[in-house]
C-alpha cells in the first residue's frame, strides 16, 4: 500500500513538473512573434513638413538615452524577465514610441504590461533616469505603479491614444500584440466638437503638452501639425456628410476599402456621426473589408517588412496603465476640460 502511494505521489509530481514546463514554453512561444522594428520608429507617411519634424523628435528621443544607460536597461530586463533579444528590441521600439507620445501629450496611459517593464527597469538607475527625463522633456517623467484603480479601461482615453498613435506611427504585429486592439472605442463627443470649433492655440492648451512645447520648438510644431491633420480630416468627413449623409454603407461605397487610411477615416466618421451606435456600425464598416485594410490597423496582419511570425494577442496588454503626475507622460490633464477623450471630455 505504501509503495502504491509512493508511486502515485511520484507520478503526480512528475505530471506537475511537465505541465509547468509546457505552460512556460507555450508562453514563450506565444511571445515569439519575430522582430518588428522599423526605421525612424515606423513613422506614418505624412506630408514632408510633418515627416521632417517627426524625424527631429525621433532623433531627440535617441539622444536623450545614452548608450551606457540603454545597455544597462537591456541587460537587466533580459536577465530579470528571461526574454529574448528580439522580445526586448520590440519592447524598446514601442517604448520609444511611447516617449514620443508623452512628449506631445500631457496624459498618456500605459496600456502595455510588456512595455511598462522597460519603464520600471529604467527607474532602477535613479541618476540616469533623472538626466534622461530632463533631456527628453525638460522635467521628470513620473511613473506610478499599476494598481486596481489604474487598470480600469477608460474608453475615451483609449480612443484619444489610438487617434494620436495612428497619426504618428504605422502599426506592426507586435504593436497590436502589446498595446491591444486599436480603434475599438469612439473618440468622445467633446473632442470632436472641440476640434471642429476651437482655435489651434486653444486646442494646444486643452489637449497637448504645453510645458514640453515651451522647452522644445519641435514639439510645438508637431502639436500644431497634428491639430491641422485632425481638423482637415473632420472637415473632409463633414463635407461628405453634407453631400451623402451618415449611412455607413454609403461611406463604404465612396471610400476605397483597400486604402490604408480607410479604417481610420471610418473610425473618425463613426465617432462623429454614430457615437451611440459605434460598435454596431463598426461591425458594418468592417464587413467584407479587404484583409489589407483591416489587418493594417488592427494587427492580425502586418504593416512592416520585418520578420514574419505568427501574430500576437491582446494578452500582453493591460486595459489601462499608470497615470502620472506632472506635465509629462502620465500626468493629469490641465485646464477645466482636461486632455484627450477620457474623463476630461463629454460624450461618455
Secondary structure, DSSP 4 states (H G I P E B T S, - for coil): -HHHHHHHHHHHHHHHHHHHHHHHHHHHHHH-------GGGGB----HHHHHHHHHHHHHHHHHS-HHHHHHHHHHHHHHHT--HHHHHHHHHHHHHHHHHHHH-SB----BHHHHHHHHHHHTSHHHHHHHHHHHHSS--------TTTSS--HHHHHHHHHHHHHHB---HHHHHHH--SS-SPPPHHHHHHHHHS-HHHHHHHHS-HHHHHH-HHHHHHHHHHHHHHHHHHHHHHHHHHHH-S-HHHHHHHS-TTSTTHHHHHHHHHHHH-GGGHHHHHHHHHTT--HHHHHHHHSSS-SSSS-------GGGB-SS-----SSSTBPPPPTTT-STTSTTSS--
